[in-house]
Amino acid sequence: MDRLPHLHAVSDLQDHAADLIRDAGEAPVGITRYGRLVAALISPDDLASFQELRRAAERAFWTLDAERAARDVAQGDVEDWDDVVKDLRARYHR
C-alpha cells in the first residue's frame, strides 16, 4: 500500500462516504487532511489478508526469538535474573 490509487480529503467523507466505501472494495482509498495521509479504507478481503500476514510475521519472529534464546541457553550465554531486574529498575525507575 505504498501508493494509494485514490486520495480524498477528510471533507469528502461526509458528502461521498458511500462512493468512497464502494471504491475501497476495488482498491485502497487514502484519506488526507491538509494534504497528509491520515487514514486508508480497504476492503474486508484486504483487511483479512493483512491480518493474516501480520499473524504469520509475528509467528515467524516468535519462532526466531525462541530459537535464539534456546541457542543462547545451550551456549551458556545467559544473564542472572536478579541482575537483569536491578538493571531494568535502575534504568526505568520513576
Backbone as JSON, one array per atom type, in Angstrom:
{
  "sequence": "MDRLPHLHAVSDLQDHAADLIRDAGEAPVGITRYGRLVAALISPDDLASFQELRRAAERAFWTLDAERAARDVAQGDVEDWDDVVKDLRARYHR",
  "N": [[0.83, -1.18, 0.0], [2.01, 1.18, -0.67], [1.52, 3.22, -2.5], [-1.46, 4.8, -2.83], [-4.23, 4.35, -4.92], [-6.45, 6.02, -4.91], [-7.04, 9.15, -3.56], [-8.53, 11.15, -1.11], [-9.91, 14.07, 0.44], [-10.57, 14.6, 3.95], [-12.92, 16.03, 4.23], [-14.42, 15.08, 2.12], [-15.59, 12.8, 3.07], [-18.08, 13.18, 4.39], [-19.87, 13.95, 2.33], [-19.49, 12.02, 0.36], [-19.32, 9.39, 1.32], [-20.48, 6.83, 0.77], [-19.64, 6.38, -1.87], [-16.86, 6.36, -1.53], [-16.51, 4.15, 0.11], [-17.45, 2.17, -1.61], [-15.49, 2.39, -3.63], [-13.29, 1.54, -2.14], [-13.69, -1.14, -2.05], [-12.64, -2.0, -4.39], [-10.04, -0.98, -4.63], [-7.5, 0.23, -2.39], [-8.33, 3.21, -0.58], [-7.15, 6.36, 0.06], [-7.3, 8.7, 2.74], [-6.99, 12.07, 3.22], [-5.74, 14.81, 5.17], [-5.31, 18.15, 5.23], [-3.58, 17.71, 3.13], [-2.05, 15.58, 3.95], [-1.67, 12.1, 4.38], [-3.96, 10.42, 6.4], [-5.56, 8.28, 6.93], [-6.74, 5.08, 5.72], [-8.98, 3.4, 3.63], [-9.9, 0.08, 3.23], [-10.78, -2.99, 1.59], [-12.82, -5.61, 3.07], [-11.69, -8.11, 2.42], [-9.02, -7.41, 1.83], [-8.3, -6.47, 4.35], [-8.53, -8.83, 5.88], [-6.5, -10.33, 4.66], [-4.27, -8.74, 5.28], [-4.31, -8.94, 8.09], [-3.83, -11.69, 8.44], [-1.3, -11.87, 7.3], [0.13, -10.29, 9.11], [-0.18, -11.87, 11.46], [1.23, -14.15, 10.64], [3.8, -13.08, 10.33], [4.32, -12.32, 12.99], [4.32, -14.87, 14.2], [6.58, -15.93, 12.93], [8.62, -14.23, 13.89], [8.43, -14.77, 16.65], [9.2, -17.44, 16.61], [11.84, -17.26, 15.65], [12.94, -15.76, 17.78], [12.61, -17.59, 19.89], [14.25, -19.67, 19.01], [16.75, -18.37, 19.04], [16.96, -17.79, 21.77], [17.02, -20.4, 22.86], [19.41, -21.29, 21.73], [21.2, -19.49, 22.92], [20.95, -20.23, 25.64], [21.86, -22.88, 25.49], [24.5, -22.38, 24.87], [25.35, -21.25, 27.14], [25.1, -18.56, 27.38], [23.75, -16.56, 29.22], [21.98, -14.33, 31.43], [22.02, -13.41, 34.86], [18.98, -13.45, 36.55], [18.28, -11.76, 38.71], [20.17, -9.74, 38.41], [19.37, -8.67, 35.96], [16.83, -7.65, 36.64], [17.56, -5.69, 38.54], [19.06, -3.98, 36.88], [17.09, -3.15, 35.01], [15.28, -1.85, 36.74], [16.91, 0.23, 37.62], [17.29, 1.64, 35.25], [14.67, 2.35, 34.45], [13.21, 3.27, 36.59], [10.87, 5.31, 38.17]],
  "CA": [[0.0, 0.0, 0.0], [2.9, 2.31, -0.75], [0.84, 4.29, -3.24], [-2.9, 4.56, -2.89], [-4.74, 4.84, -6.19], [-7.48, 7.04, -4.71], [-6.84, 10.02, -2.41], [-9.66, 12.06, -0.9], [-9.83, 14.88, 1.66], [-11.5, 14.23, 5.01], [-14.2, 16.69, 3.96], [-15.18, 14.26, 1.18], [-16.27, 11.69, 3.76], [-19.48, 13.49, 4.65], [-20.68, 14.01, 1.12], [-19.27, 10.92, -0.58], [-18.93, 8.19, 2.07], [-20.9, 5.61, 0.07], [-18.76, 6.22, -3.03], [-15.51, 6.01, -1.07], [-16.57, 2.75, 0.58], [-17.54, 1.34, -2.82], [-14.16, 2.4, -4.26], [-12.37, 0.76, -1.32], [-13.89, -2.55, -2.39], [-11.86, -2.29, -5.6], [-8.65, -0.62, -4.38], [-7.41, 1.07, -1.19], [-8.66, 4.63, -0.72], [-6.48, 7.17, 1.07], [-8.0, 9.88, 3.25], [-5.98, 13.06, 3.58], [-6.14, 16.01, 5.92], [-4.29, 19.16, 4.94], [-2.64, 17.14, 2.18], [-1.28, 14.5, 4.57], [-2.44, 10.86, 4.54], [-4.3, 10.18, 7.79], [-6.29, 7.02, 7.05], [-6.95, 4.35, 4.48], [-10.11, 2.46, 3.59], [-9.59, -1.1, 2.45], [-11.88, -3.95, 1.55], [-12.74, -6.65, 4.09], [-10.74, -9.14, 1.98], [-7.67, -6.87, 2.03], [-8.07, -6.44, 5.79], [-8.28, -10.21, 6.32], [-5.18, -10.7, 4.17], [-3.3, -8.01, 6.08], [-4.28, -9.51, 9.43], [-3.17, -13.0, 8.35], [0.12, -11.59, 7.08], [0.68, -9.83, 10.39], [-0.09, -13.03, 12.36], [2.32, -15.0, 10.15], [5.06, -12.41, 10.66], [4.51, -12.44, 14.43], [4.73, -16.25, 14.49], [7.95, -16.1, 12.46], [9.52, -13.54, 14.82], [8.45, -15.53, 17.9], [9.99, -18.65, 16.36], [13.26, -16.85, 15.62], [13.34, -15.39, 19.13], [12.71, -18.8, 20.69], [15.46, -20.38, 18.57], [17.91, -17.63, 19.55], [17.0, -17.99, 23.22], [17.46, -21.78, 23.11], [20.83, -21.34, 21.39], [21.93, -18.77, 23.97], [20.97, -21.07, 26.84], [22.74, -24.03, 25.22], [25.88, -21.9, 24.86], [25.64, -20.65, 28.44], [25.04, -17.1, 27.25], [22.56, -16.14, 29.97], [22.19, -13.32, 32.46], [21.37, -13.69, 36.13], [17.69, -12.75, 36.56], [18.32, -10.67, 39.69], [20.94, -8.64, 37.81], [18.52, -8.07, 34.93], [15.8, -6.87, 37.32], [18.22, -4.5, 39.09], [19.41, -3.09, 35.76], [15.87, -2.54, 34.48], [14.76, -0.9, 37.73], [17.78, 1.4, 37.63], [17.07, 2.39, 34.02], [13.31, 2.81, 34.2], [12.54, 3.63, 37.82], [10.33, 6.68, 38.13]],
  "C": [[0.88, 1.25, 0.0], [2.25, 3.5, -1.44], [-0.62, 3.94, -3.35], [-3.44, 5.14, -4.19], [-5.78, 5.95, -6.05], [-7.17, 7.84, -3.45], [-8.0, 11.0, -2.32], [-9.44, 12.82, 0.4], [-10.86, 14.38, 2.67], [-12.88, 14.82, 4.74], [-15.05, 15.91, 2.97], [-15.98, 13.16, 1.87], [-17.74, 11.97, 3.98], [-20.34, 13.37, 3.4], [-20.59, 12.76, 0.25], [-18.89, 9.59, 0.09], [-19.28, 6.91, 1.31], [-19.99, 5.34, -1.13], [-17.36, 5.77, -2.61], [-15.47, 4.56, -0.59], [-16.66, 1.81, -0.61], [-16.17, 1.25, -3.5], [-13.17, 1.55, -3.48], [-12.54, -0.73, -1.55], [-13.06, -2.97, -3.59], [-10.37, -2.03, -5.39], [-8.61, 0.25, -3.12], [-7.66, 2.54, -1.52], [-7.97, 5.38, 0.41], [-7.31, 8.37, 1.45], [-6.92, 10.85, 3.73], [-6.59, 14.18, 4.4], [-5.01, 16.99, 5.77], [-3.18, 18.58, 4.06], [-1.81, 15.98, 2.71], [-2.17, 13.27, 4.76], [-2.69, 10.59, 6.01], [-5.04, 8.86, 8.0], [-6.38, 6.35, 5.69], [-8.16, 3.44, 4.65], [-9.7, 1.3, 2.71], [-10.76, -2.07, 2.52], [-11.73, -4.96, 2.69], [-11.75, -7.77, 3.71], [-9.3, -8.68, 2.17], [-7.33, -6.83, 3.52], [-7.75, -7.84, 6.31], [-6.89, -10.67, 5.88], [-4.09, -10.02, 4.98], [-3.18, -8.62, 7.47], [-3.58, -10.88, 9.44], [-1.67, -12.81, 8.13], [0.79, -11.15, 8.38], [0.83, -11.0, 11.37], [1.06, -13.94, 11.94], [3.68, -14.39, 10.49], [5.34, -12.51, 12.16], [4.95, -13.85, 14.82], [6.18, -16.48, 14.08], [8.94, -15.44, 13.42], [9.59, -14.27, 16.16], [9.31, -16.78, 17.75], [11.48, -18.33, 16.35], [13.76, -16.5, 17.02], [13.52, -16.62, 20.01], [13.96, -19.6, 20.31], [16.72, -19.7, 19.09], [18.07, -17.84, 21.05], [17.51, -19.39, 23.56], [18.95, -21.92, 22.81], [21.67, -20.65, 22.45], [22.04, -19.61, 25.24], [21.92, -22.24, 26.65], [24.21, -23.62, 25.26], [26.27, -21.26, 26.2], [25.62, -19.14, 28.43], [23.75, -16.6, 27.89], [22.96, -15.11, 31.01], [21.46, -13.75, 33.72], [20.1, -12.83, 36.23], [17.71, -11.58, 37.54], [19.09, -9.48, 39.15], [20.12, -7.92, 36.73], [17.47, -7.17, 35.58], [16.41, -5.59, 37.89], [18.54, -3.49, 38.0], [18.17, -2.39, 35.21], [15.28, -1.53, 35.45], [15.6, 0.38, 37.76], [17.53, 2.27, 36.4], [15.7, 3.06, 33.96], [12.55, 3.18, 35.46], [12.07, 5.08, 37.75], [10.13, 7.21, 39.51]]
}
